[in-house]
Amino acid sequence: MENIHPLAETYSHKTRVRVCGLLVQNNTLLLACHKAAFGSGFFWMPPGGGLDFGEKVKDCLVREFREETGLEVEVGRFLYLNEFLRSPLHAIELFFEVKLVKGTLALGSDPEHASHAQLLEDVKFLSIRDMFQLKRDELHPILHALVNLDDLFIPRQIFLD
């Protein structure tokens, strides 16, 4: 088991359901940059977050986008499920296509963390070329094998390791 960043302890040793959105504009994908849960560095992933008890999945995704990016989105079709397991983190991730409704992209926050203890570092649109410039462990696994952004929207099997 690896040493986990103290700010990520909140998410460890339990299975979380995460809802994530894929927003593409001008051949770029919106990604959120977080402090790496393991070691130093960063981790880029599609915006999203944990589903609260009693919250509808689509409502969660709209809320998470607003909190993290300042954007209002419309949730589209369900794309796939991914199991993220890197002990002590374990998440079942539901990925949806999202469309921008309104807003200006801005770095938001995670309300479960104090303002001085945020994991969220940046939000921006990245091209495939930008993603290839990152270290493999700095990029969410669903993005590792992308050749083009259309690949994200092709129905595929559930990703379970």
Summary of the structure (lengths in Angstrom):
residues: 161
radius of gyration: 14.7
end to end distance: 17.3
largest distance: 41.9
contacts: 462
relative contact order: 0.24
helix: 24%
strand: 42%
